[in-house]
Amino acid sequence: MLKPVIQAHNLSITLDGKQILKHISTAVLPGQFYAILGPNGSGKSTFLKSISGLLPIGSGTVMHGGTDLLRLSAKELAKNQALVPQNNGMSFDFSAYEVVMMGRTPHMSRFYGPAREDKKRVEEAMLKTGIWSLRRQSVRTMSGGEKQRVAIARALVQDTLVILLDEPVSQLDLYHQISILSLLKELCEKRKKTVVTVIHDINQVMEYADRVIVFKEGRLVANGATDKVISSALIRKVFDVNMERMINDNTGKPFFISAPQSEVQVAGLV
């Protein structure tokens, strides 16, 4: 039986007097591509931040590989997981190459600069994310999508077993959405990485995610295999929209298309 790489038990988070997560108990298994789904304000980003150590835990526990998150030092955590937040905070005047190299910090000596291996990893990650040509450009002059790919490359060079991403493709054009999601999927399949990412596009979830974690109003609705968990009934329950499940003739995978909405649903959108 696979041991979870991350496990939350009775996790609750309160921010500014409002309870965002309510008694969440769930596990993340190794080598899987996880998508976190849910409406806006359902607790998706808060859950990701809490299991990454970015937010203080109100109550409950988060375990990383059998060790309490609170017992891990910042360096130990950086060797175990990489995080790509929604706001990458790239307002400083560093080149793209320098920012990506920062991801190698947990592996470098305090007294020496980047080694040959560090430089090799950085070049590989920048090529895979399509930003090698931007390596000398200041991140302050980049578009939101370019900064996002720099942040993803920085996470890749940390060479961690777990990669956590909060809406990593929301600012990317369609070509780069597909290339980044395909790259993350490949890391799971070929390098046994574990990817946990917030995604809003239900059909991207069906195409790439092995498993889904679904939230609504701060509560856990489901955690399981994507093709078994995501149904028209669940989408209606969680998102209050009607979607019809279809099968892609080329891949054999299910996908969803919009179905007629009720008058009550349409009125609620006006």
N, C-alpha and C positions, 0 to 999 in steps of 0.2 A: 504494500500500500504506500502511495506517495505521501511524503511528509510535507505539510504546507511550508512555503517560504515566508509567508506572512499570514498571521492569524489574529483576528480581532475578536475579543470576547466582551460582550456587554458594554460596548463602546458608546459613550454619549458625549456630545460636544455642545456647549452653550456659548454663544457669542453675543455680546451686547444685550444680555438678558433674555435672549431667545434661544430655545433649544433647537439646534440644527440637526443633530443626529440623535436618534432615540434607541438605545440599547441594541446596537448592531453586533451580531455575532456571525462571522463568516470567515472563510479561508481562501487563500490564493495558492494554487498548486504549481509546482515548477514546470517550466518548459511550455507554458500555455500563453496564448494571446487572449487577454481579458479585455472586454469593453465594459465601461461603466455607463449605464443608460439611466435616463430619468428626465422629467421636466425641469425647466429652470427653477432654481430654488429648492430642489429636492434633496440636496446634500451631497451631490457627486464630487464637487471640488473639495468640499470640507472633508469628506472621507479620504480622498487621495492625499490631502495635506496632512491629515492626522496619522495615517499609516506611514507617511514619509518622515514624520518627526518635525514637520514645519509648523504644526499647530500643537499647542499643549493639550494633553488629554484630560478631559474633564473628569470622567470616571470610566472604569473598565481598564482593559489591558490590550496592548498590541505587542505581538511577539514576532521577532524576525529570526527564522531558523532556530526556534527554541529558546531564544534569548529575549528578555524583556527589552523593548525599545528604549526605555528610560535608562537602561544600564549600558547602552552603547555610546561610545564617544563619537564626536563628529567625524573623526577620521575613520573609525570602524564602520560607521554608517555609510560614508562616502565610498568605501570599498565594496559595500554590499549592494547599494542601490544608487541609481542615477535618477534625478528628477528634472523634468522639463515643465515648469509652471506656465500658466496662462500669460502672466506678465513677466517677461524675461529680464526686465530692468536694464537693458543695454543702452544707457544714456551716456556712457563714458567713451572716451576717445581712444579705443584700442582697435587694432586691426582684427579682421575675422580670424586670422591665423592665431593671433595672441589669445583671443577669447576661447577658441577651441582647445588650445594648449592648456588652458586653465583646468580643463577636465582631467588632465594627467597628474594634477597636483598630488592626489593621494598615493601615487606610485613613484613620485620623484623624491630624491634626497633633498634635505633642507640646504645642503651646502654645494650642490652641483646643479647646473642647468639641465635642460632636456637632453636625454640620451638619444642615441640613434633609434632605439625602439619607440620612444615617445614621438619623435618626428615622423616615423613611419606610420604609426597609428593615426596621427593627426591628418596626414596626407590621405590615407585610405578613407577616413570618415568624411573628409571634405569632398573627396571625389564621389563617394556614394550618395551624399546629400546634394550634389550638384553645385557646390560653392567654392571649388578649388580656384576658379577664375576670379573669385572675389577675395582671395586670401589677404591681399595687401590693402583692401579697402576698409576705411573706418566704419565700424558698425553704426555710428551716429548718422551716417549718410545712407543707410540701407532702408529698404521698405520693410513693412511689418513681416511679410512673408520671408524675405531674405534673413531677417533677424531670427525668425523661428527656425529656419534650417540651420543657422549657426548654433542655436541652442540645442537642437537635436544632435548635431555633430559633436558638440561638447559632451553631451550625455553618453554618446556612443564610445568616446575614447576613454571614459572612466573604466570601461571593461568590467562592468558589474554583472551579476547574475540577474538582477532585477532592474527594469527600466519603467519608471512611472511618468506618465505624460498627461497633462491637462489640456484637452482640445488641441493637439499638436498640428492638426491640418486645417484648423478653422480659418487661418489667414492665407492659405496657399491656394494657388490656382489648381484646376482639375488635374493637370499633368503631374504637378508636384505632390498633390494629395495621393494619387495612385502610387507614385514612386516611393514616397515615404512609408505608406502603409504596407506596400509590398516588401520594402526593406525590413520593417519591423517583424513582419510575418516570417521572413527568411531567417531572421535572427532566432526566432523561436524554433523553427523546424530544423535548421542546420547547426546552430550553436547552442541550442537548449536554453536560451535566455527566457526569462519570464517578462512579458510586457503587460502592463496594466494602464489603460488609457481611457479617458473620457472622450466619447464620440457621440455626435448628435444624429448623424445620418444613419438611419436604420438599415439601409441597404449596404453601406460600408461595413456595418457590424455583421450582417449576414455573410458578406464576402470574406472577411478577414478574421473575425473573432472565433476562437475555439469555444470560449465560455463568456457568459455575461453576468454582471452584477447589476441588478435593477433596483432603483430607489424611487420612492414617492413620499413626499412630505416628511422626509427625514427617517423613514423606516425602510428596512430591507424587504423588497417584494420577492426577489428571486436571485439565486446564484446557481447556474448550471450550464449544461451544454447549450450552445446558441440555438441549434436547430430544434431542440426539444423545448426550450424555454420560451422563445419568441413566437408568438402566435397572434392572430387577429384579435383574439379575446384579451390577451395581455396588453397589447397596444391600446385597445379601447379602454381598458381598466386604468392604465398608467397615464396615457396621454389624452384620453377623451377624444380620440379621432377614429374614424373607420378606415381600416386598411385591409386590402384583400391580398392573401398569400398566393403567389404564383411560383412556378418552377422555371428556372433558366434552362432552356433546352441544350445550351452549349456546355454548361458546367454541372448541371444537375442540382444546383443549389437553389434554395428558396429565395424569393425577394418579394417586396411588397409594393403595391400601387394604391393610390388613393381611391377609396370607394365613396359613394354618395354619403354625405353627412346629413344628420337629422336637422330639422329646423331649429331645434334648441341649440345644437352645436354651432351652427352657422351664426345664429344670433349672438352667441357668446364671443364670437370673433370680431364682431362689428364694433 
